[in-house]
Amino acid sequence: MSSGSFRIELEEVEAAASRIRSLVRELEPLAAEVEAAVRQVAPASYGTGPVGTALLGGGPGTVGLIGQQAQTLQGVHRFLGNSGRMAENLLLMCRQYREADGGHVAALKELIGSSGVPGLPAEAGTVPDGRGPSAPTRPAAV
């Protein structure tokens, strides 16, 4: 897709989205391993002394180490979920742009074929490398 102000390289967006998706899939099991290791430590193992009480969040307005770990792990899972959804949305966007460009090309070919416009090159209605039509999407105003 292109315009006078910006250009979206679908191949680059698609490659980035695929890379994000593969990284999320790679990080999900590692996050699960960290979570399992954190959950193995029982609160009783911190003890009942002042340090143990501080680590457990015994003071007012503190969540303690266990609470902080839970919040951090929740954030990691939320980040991975959002990143995976973003990658899927980007891939969907690329597919929809390609479908729309294909529809524009078909409409242009029909328009060019039915109008018999002299002087248009044969490749005017083709899509180079799947990036979009090489001819304008709208006929010139008369």
N, C-alpha and C positions, 0 to 999 in steps of 0.2 A: 504494500500500500504506500502511496506517496502523494505528496501535495507540494505546494510551493514553500511551505514552512517546515515540514518535517518528513522523514521517511522511516518507516518501520521495516527493518530487515527481518522478515519472518523466519528465515533460517537461523539467524542469531538468537532470536527470542525462543525458538523451538529448542535449540541446542542448550541454552541457559536453563530453560524449564526442565528439560530432560536431566541435566546435571543436578539441579536442585532436587528433583524427585529421587535420583539415585543416592544423593548424599543423605536425604531424609531416611531412605530405606536402610542405609548403612548405619546411621546414628541411632535409629530406634532400638535395635537390640542392645547397643551399648548403654543407652539410657536405662533400659530395663535391668541390665546387670548392675548398674550403680544403685538403682532403686532397691533391688534385692539385697545388695550388700548393706545398704543403710538400714533396711528393715530387720536385718539379722541382729543388730545391736539392741538389746533390751534396755528400757529405761532404768531398770534396776542396776545395770552395770556401771552407771555413772556415780552411784553411791548416794549417801544421804548427807554428806558433809557440805560445807559451803560451796565448794567447786561443783559438786554434783547437783546441788540445788540450783546454782546459777546456770549450769548447762541445760537443766530441765526447764528453765524459765520460771523459777520459783519467785522471782521478784515481780513487783507491780509493773505492768506495761511491757513485759518481755515475753517472747515466745520461746526462748531457749534454743539450744542447738537442734533438738529434734523438730521443733516447729519450723525453724529456719530451713532445715533440710527438706521438710515436706513442702514448704512454699517454693523452694528452689526447684525441686523435682516437678511440681505442678507447672511451674513456668516453663521448664524444659519441654514437658509434654505438650503444653499449649503452643510453644514456638514450633515444635516439629509438626504438629497438626496444621497450624496456619501455613507453614512453609509448604507442606504437601498439597494443601488446597490451592495455594497460590500457583504452584507448578501446574496442577491440573487445569486451573482456569486459564493460564497462559497457553497451554497446549490446545484447549478448546477454542480460545480466541484465534489461534493460528489456523485451525481447521475451518472455522467460520469465515475468516478472511479469504482463505483459498476458495471456499465454496462460493462466496460472494463474487470474487474475481472471476471464477469460472462462469458464473451467471452473466456477468457483465460482458465477458468475451463472447458468449453465445448470442447475447442480445446485439452486440456490435456486428458480429458476422451476419446475423439476420438483417440488420439495418443496412449494412454495406451491400449485401447481396441483393436486397430488394430495391435499393435506391439506384443502383448502377452508377455509383459515383466514379467518374473518370479520373484517372491519374493516381488512385490510391494504390500503394504497393501491395503485393499479394500477402505480405506478412503483417499487414496493418491490424489484423484481428487475432494474432497469435500471442501466446503468453510465454515470454522468455523466462526460463528457469522457474516458473511458477510464481513469479514476483508480481504479476499484475499485467493488465493489458498494455500494449505498447501504443495504442491509439487512444485519443481522448474518450472519456466515458459518455460524453454528451455531444450531440451534434452542434455545430456552431450556429449561433442565432443569426437569422437572416433579416 
